[in-house]
Amino acid sequence: LRALEKITARTKDLVIDIDETVAFKSLEITLRTCDKRPPEEPPETSAFLEIRDTKPDSEQETVFTGWMFASSPALSALEHPVYDVWVIDCTIIAPEVAAGSE
């Protein structure tokens, strides 16, 4: 994922594992699943995210829950006055084959 703070125009690339929560400024971002099409299909990367804003002096607020698509960031975007988050890519790790198994 890539996160942007609109006030300073600074970006940060975030590497998140499935079901892991990462903080970016006042946001807490949880990646629930990530999907990348195989090379023989049209390119598309999508991620299901939960994003919460933890403002001081107020309760935590869920500001986004849903799918984001790398090819269409405006289709399902985070609506926040200070921050922007979008999908860049997914790294799919192939399951390991047990040594000696046939």
Secondary structure, DSSP 8 states (H G I E B T S, - for coil): -EEEETTTTEEEE----TT-EEEETTEEEEEEEEEE--TTS---EEEEEEEEE--TTS--EEEEEEEEETT-TTTT----SSEEEE------------TT--
